[in-house]
Amino acid sequence: MSISGDQNNPYNQPQPHPYGQVPAPQNPVPAQQNPYAQQAPPQGPAGGYGYPASGVPAAPPGAPGAPDGAGRGMSGWLWAIGGAVAASAIWGSVLFATGGFSSEPSPDLAGYGYTSDLCAETSMTPFENADFKTKANTGTASKNTNPQHSGAQQASLDTMWCNVSLEKENASSSDYSSTWLYNTATLHKKTDPAPEFADGYRSYEKQDASVGYRVEAVPGLGDEAFLVTRKDDGSTSSGSYVILGVRDGWMTYQSTWSSYASSRSSTKPPTADEVATMLKTSATETLKRLQNSRSR
């Protein structure tokens, strides 16, 4: 809840001055002529500093909210105003202590949780069914490990990524090919990614470059999803580059397929449509696992 300006602040509103003068009554009724009655004292000036003017009846002793022996001349409505101001101050303190004045929206993470190893949560079944396997490590150094993963938890967002190098089953060692799967997941904890999500992928179609891209919406995945496919240029080499982006609440997920194979390769690379199907199938299962990881 946010407060704009000072419209609702009880301390910025003009309050009646508790010591304001009470005007004397106009045209008081004269007392009846009684030769034996004592002469009334002369009419004094209008009262000030909380005392009523002469001829104005004072508040009865023990008025609600007024302490005995002090301020008896103060009208009851002043005590009511004082009580309202005090109640507003207490309520404002409660809102401040509980974050009621905070303007930051609560993040809608849609049940997703952070994991330090996104590779362990990534579904590889669709790629294995297409005769792809994780390529063996080429060395003992950390830079040569496959797959590679990392993650970081920060105040504004949690990030996770997983990179996997793939190769075809029974591929010849002489084949010059390269296939990579890049997955990232981000939990946005301060800013809603929805307003910019679609434009981020639609911008691929507006790039003024030698390589063109086709962007299409993907129904049935999260709150919104987009598929970006590179248009083939008909060169002597074949390959594919496909991106799948998903937003579910304040969680964003992206899976990217990048492959290259020379014309002399003995294996036939999958088409862009086949890759898109694999990415969507893998993302569906992976996102379910990320939601379940929050309870583990």
C-alpha positions in Angstrom: 0.0 0.0 0.0 1.4 3.4 -0.9 0.4 6.9 0.2 0.7 9.7 -2.3 1.2 13.1 -0.9 -0.1 14.0 2.6 -3.8 13.7 1.9 -4.4 11.0 4.5 -1.8 12.0 7.1 -3.7 13.1 10.2 -0.7 15.2 11.3 -0.8 17.4 8.2 -4.5 18.4 8.5 -5.3 21.7 10.2 -6.6 21.0 13.7 -8.8 23.3 15.8 -6.7 25.2 18.3 -7.6 23.8 21.7 -7.1 27.2 23.3 -9.3 29.2 20.8 -11.6 31.7 22.3 -15.3 30.8 22.7 -17.5 33.8 21.6 -19.9 35.3 24.1 -23.6 34.8 23.5 -25.3 37.5 21.5 -28.0 39.5 23.2 -28.3 37.7 26.5 -31.7 37.7 28.1 -31.9 40.3 30.9 -32.7 39.1 34.4 -36.1 40.0 35.8 -36.2 43.1 38.0 -36.1 42.0 41.6 -35.5 44.7 44.2 -34.3 42.1 46.7 -32.0 40.2 44.3 -28.3 40.8 44.5 -26.8 42.7 41.7 -25.2 40.4 39.1 -21.5 40.9 38.6 -20.5 42.9 35.5 -20.3 41.0 32.2 -16.7 40.0 31.5 -14.9 39.7 28.2 -15.1 36.5 26.1 -13.3 33.7 27.7 -9.8 32.6 26.6 -7.2 29.8 27.2 -9.9 27.2 27.6 -12.3 29.0 29.9 -15.8 29.8 28.8 -17.0 33.4 28.5 -19.2 34.8 31.2 -22.8 33.7 30.7 -21.8 30.4 28.9 -22.3 27.3 31.0 -19.2 25.3 31.6 -18.9 21.6 30.8 -20.3 19.5 33.6 -17.7 17.9 35.9 -16.7 14.4 34.9 -17.3 14.9 31.2 -16.3 11.8 29.1 -12.6 11.7 28.5 -11.8 14.7 30.7 -9.7 14.2 33.9 -11.1 15.4 37.2 -10.0 18.8 38.3 -8.2 19.7 35.0 -9.5 21.1 31.8 -13.1 21.0 32.8 -13.9 23.9 30.6 -12.6 22.1 27.5 -15.4 21.0 25.3 -16.0 17.3 24.8 -15.4 17.5 21.1 -11.8 18.5 21.6 -11.2 15.4 23.6 -12.8 13.4 20.8 -10.5 14.9 18.3 -7.5 14.2 20.5 -8.6 10.6 20.8 -8.9 10.3 17.0 -5.5 11.8 16.5 -4.0 9.4 19.0 -5.7 6.4 17.3 -4.4 7.5 13.9 -0.9 7.7 15.3 -1.1 4.2 16.7 -2.5 2.9 13.4 0.2 4.6 11.5 2.9 3.1 13.7 1.4 -0.4 13.1 1.4 0.1 9.3 5.0 1.3 9.4 6.1 -1.6 11.5 4.4 -4.2 9.3 5.4 -2.7 6.0 1.9 -1.3 5.3 3.4 1.8 3.7 5.7 -0.2 1.4 5.3 0.5 -2.3 7.0 -2.7 -3.4 4.7 -5.4 -4.8 5.0 -9.0 -3.6 6.7 -11.2 -6.1 4.5 -13.9 -7.8 7.0 -16.8 -8.1 4.2 -19.2 -9.1 5.6 -21.9 -6.7 9.0 -22.1 -8.3 12.1 -22.5 -6.1 15.8 -22.0 -6.5 18.2 -24.8 -7.2 22.0 -24.6 -7.4 22.1 -27.4 -10.0 19.7 -26.6 -12.9 21.2 -29.5 -14.9 19.9 -32.0 -12.3 16.3 -30.6 -12.8 16.5 -30.4 -16.6 14.6 -33.1 -18.5 16.9 -34.7 -21.1 14.4 -37.4 -22.2 13.2 -35.7 -25.4 16.7 -35.3 -26.7 17.7 -38.8 -25.7 14.6 -40.1 -27.6 16.0 -38.3 -30.7 19.3 -40.3 -30.3 21.3 -37.5 -28.6 23.5 -38.1 -25.6 25.6 -35.9 -23.3 29.0 -35.6 -24.7 31.8 -37.2 -22.6 34.2 -34.9 -20.7 37.3 -33.9 -22.7 39.5 -33.3 -19.6 39.7 -33.1 -15.8 39.7 -29.3 -15.6 36.5 -27.7 -14.5 36.2 -25.8 -17.8 36.0 -29.1 -19.6 33.3 -30.7 -17.5 30.0 -31.5 -19.2 27.4 -30.5 -18.4 28.2 -27.3 -16.6 25.9 -25.5 -14.1 25.9 -22.6 -11.7 23.5 -20.4 -9.8 23.3 -17.4 -7.5 20.8 -16.1 -5.0 20.6 -12.3 -4.7 18.3 -9.7 -3.1 16.6 -8.8 -6.4 16.7 -12.1 -8.3 17.8 -15.7 -8.2 19.6 -17.0 -11.4 20.3 -20.6 -12.5 21.9 -21.9 -15.7 22.9 -25.2 -17.3 24.9 -25.8 -20.4 25.1 -29.3 -22.0 27.1 -30.4 -25.0 25.4 -33.1 -27.0 26.3 -35.5 -29.8 24.5 -38.1 -31.8 24.6 -41.7 -30.8 27.2 -43.7 -32.8 28.5 -40.5 -34.5 31.8 -40.9 -36.3 34.8 -39.2 -34.8 35.5 -37.6 -38.1 32.1 -35.8 -38.1 32.6 -32.1 -37.6 29.5 -31.1 -35.6 28.6 -29.1 -32.6 25.4 -29.2 -30.6 24.7 -27.2 -27.4 21.7 -26.9 -25.1 21.6 -23.7 -23.0 19.1 -23.4 -20.2 18.5 -20.5 -17.8 15.9 -19.8 -15.1 15.4 -16.6 -13.2 13.3 -15.8 -10.2 12.5 -12.1 -10.3 12.0 -10.9 -6.7 11.8 -7.1 -7.1 10.4 -6.4 -10.6 7.6 -8.0 -12.6 9.1 -9.2 -15.9 5.7 -9.3 -17.7 5.7 -5.8 -19.3 8.9 -6.4 -21.2 8.9 -10.2 -21.7 7.0 -10.4 -25.1 8.9 -7.4 -26.6 12.2 -9.0 -25.7 11.4 -11.9 -28.0 9.5 -10.0 -30.6 12.6 -7.8 -31.1 14.3 -10.7 -33.0 11.9 -10.1 -35.9 12.9 -6.5 -36.1 16.7 -7.0 -36.2 18.3 -5.5 -39.3 20.8 -8.2 -39.9 21.8 -10.8 -42.5 20.1 -13.5 -40.5 16.4 -13.4 -40.1 14.2 -14.9 -37.3 10.7 -16.0 -37.0 8.8 -15.5 -33.7 5.6 -17.2 -32.7 3.6 -17.5 -29.5 3.4 -20.9 -27.8 0.2 -21.7 -26.0 0.0 -24.0 -23.0 3.3 -23.0 -21.4 3.2 -20.8 -18.3 1.5 -17.4 -18.6 3.1 -16.7 -22.0 5.8 -18.3 -24.1 7.5 -17.6 -27.4 9.5 -19.6 -29.9 12.3 -17.9 -31.9 13.6 -19.8 -35.0 16.5 -18.8 -37.2 15.6 -18.8 -40.9 17.9 -21.0 -42.9 20.1 -19.3 -45.4 20.7 -22.3 -47.7 24.5 -22.4 -47.1 26.6 -25.5 -47.6 26.5 -26.2 -43.9 23.4 -27.2 -42.0 22.4 -26.3 -38.5 19.6 -24.8 -36.4 19.2 -22.2 -33.8 16.0 -22.2 -31.8 15.0 -20.3 -28.6 12.1 -21.1 -26.3 11.2 -18.5 -23.7 8.6 -19.0 -21.0 7.2 -16.7 -18.3 5.1 -18.0 -15.4 4.4 -15.3 -12.9 7.7 -13.6 -12.0 9.7 -16.6 -13.2 11.3 -16.6 -16.6 12.9 -19.6 -18.3 14.8 -19.9 -21.6 16.0 -23.0 -23.4 18.3 -22.5 -26.4 19.3 -25.1 -29.0 22.4 -24.3 -31.2 23.7 -26.9 -33.6 26.0 -27.0 -36.6 27.0 -29.9 -38.9 29.1 -29.8 -42.0 27.8 -31.1 -45.3 30.2 -34.1 -44.9 28.6 -35.2 -41.6 27.3 -38.8 -41.5 24.4 -37.8 -39.3 21.3 -35.9 -40.3 20.6 -33.0 -37.9 17.0 -32.5 -36.7 14.8 -29.9 -38.4 13.9 -26.6 -36.6 10.4 -28.0 -36.0 11.8 -31.2 -34.5 14.0 -29.1 -32.2 11.0 -26.9 -31.2 9.1 -30.0 -30.1 12.0 -31.3 -28.0 12.5 -27.9 -26.3 8.8 -27.6 -25.5 8.6 -31.1 -24.1 11.7 -30.7 -22.0 10.5 -27.3 -20.7 7.2 -28.7 -19.6 8.8 -31.4 -17.4 11.7 -29.1 -16.2 9.3 -26.4 -15.0 7.3 -29.0 -13.0 10.5 -30.1 -11.3 11.5 -26.6 -10.5 8.1 -26.1 -8.8 8.6 -29.3 -6.8 12.2 -28.2 -5.8 10.7 -25.5 -3.6 9.4 -28.0 -1.2 12.6 -30.0 -1.0 
